[in-house]
Amino acid sequence: MSEVVKARQCRNLYREYSVYTHAVRLLVLCGFFASALARAASPIPVTILADDSYPPYSYVQDGKLVGIYPTLIQEAAKLIKEEYLVELRPIPWKRGVAALEHGEAFALMPPYIHLDTRPYIWPYSVALKQEEVVAFCNPGVTLQNITQRDSDKAPINIGLNAGFLILDDALKQARETGHIVVWENKNTRANIIKLFKKRIDCYINDRLSTLIGISDLQEQLPGLSAKSFIEDRVVLSRSAHIGYLKGYEGKYPFKTDFIAKMDEALNTVLQKATPP
């Protein structure tokens, strides 16, 4: 074989190798960009902590988080599922509040708005629902005109769910002056049992949640009914929300966008749920 022929064969082989190498590089680059685009298009996971013991609003039943608020948020989450994958994670209320206080969680539901006592929560979502907080007391006990209560009388023992900030100004003043003593108990169920057994004099909580709690305990506590107690007075009327961790935009760069889109989705779901 002549040197000229050999040279031609070498050039042809080089060309074929160059074409092959270029094709491989293109395939690698295409795979890289396709992978990057897939990652960019994947919905961002977002975790919202949720009260695990606040029926009918948010509670665990048979190992699953259920209630009015989880259902509402899950429906809203469907409307933004292309961009965000929302997980609701049940947690004891007091622990959930502490998680936000220490910057360990992105969001919590369903707090009332407390700008002074919980400065680490901001902003809040649109209102999920208006709740009415009332005092249920044993017969013969009243919290009305509590600030004028005779100082010689024993203080009234009041039960609250742990971590709940639901005393009005009069009750806060009565607490400071010793007219009432506040006992934080685990949940609605624990407080109703203590109220029925007269270990506390009054229990303050959302009306609907308390009435459902009484109904659920009737088999366990014979003689228990809503008539066992006096609905003494309305303490507060407040709206419930998703509360977001204040600041930390560096840790949660999607925060502003998510809040805006979740609010829009919640408004859509709430409008559909509102009877004409």
C-alpha positions, 0 to 999 in steps of 0.5 A, a space after each residue: 500500500 502506497 504512502 498516499 493511500 495510507 495517508 488518505 485512510 488516516 485522514 478518513 479515520 480521523 474524520 470519522 473519529 471527530 464526527 463520533 466524538 462530536 456526537 458524543 459530546 452533543 449527547 452529553 450536553 443534551 443530557 445535561 441540559 435536559 436534566 437541568 430543565 427537568 430539575 427546574 421544572 420540578 415543583 418545589 417542596 414546601 412543608 407547613 406544620 399543622 396542629 394535630 389536635 384541634 378538631 374539627 379544624 386540624 387534627 389526626 384521625 387514624 394516623 392521617 391529618 384531617 379537618 376543615 383547614 387541612 382540606 382547605 389547604 390541600 384543595 388550594 395546593 392542587 391549584 399550584 401543584 405545577 410549581 409547589 408540592 405542599 406537605 402538611 405535617 401534623 405536630 403538637 401546637 406548642 411544639 409547632 410554635 416553638 419550631 417557628 420561634 427558633 427558625 426551624 420551620 417555614 410555616 404553621 397553621 392555624 394561628 391567630 394574628 399575634 404581632 406583639 407576642 409572636 414577632 417571629 411569625 410574619 406574614 399571615 395568609 388570607 383568613 381561613 375562617 373566623 373562630 369564636 372563642 368562648 368560656 365554658 364554666 361549671 355551674 355557679 362560676 362566671 368570668 363576667 366582670 372578672 376584674 371586679 371579683 372580690 379579692 378575698 375569694 379564691 381564684 378561678 382556675 382556667 384551662 387552656 390548650 397548651 400554646 394558645 394565646 386567647 385571653 382578652 384584656 380583662 382576663 390578662 389583667 385578672 391573671 396579673 392580679 391573681 383573680 384567675 389562674 391559668 392551667 395549660 393542658 395538652 388539648 381540648 380533650 384533656 381540658 374537657 375531662 378536667 372541667 367535667 371532673 371539676 379540676 378546673 372551673 372554666 375552659 376557654 377555646 373555640 366554641 365549635 371545637 369544644 362542643 365537638 370535643 364534648 360529643 366525642 367524650 360522651 361514651 367515655 364520661 357518662 353524664 357528660 353533655 353540653 348542658 353540663 357546663 354554662 357558656 359563660 361569655 364570648 372571649 374573642 372572635 379571631 380569624 385563623 391563618 397560615 403563619 409564615 416564618 419571618 425573614 429567612 428569605 435566603 433559606 426560603 428564596 421562594 417564600 414571597 412567590 409561594 405566599 402570593 400564589 397560596 393566597 390566590 389559591 386559597 381565595 379561589 377555594 374559599 369563594 367556591 366554598 362560600 354559598 351565594 
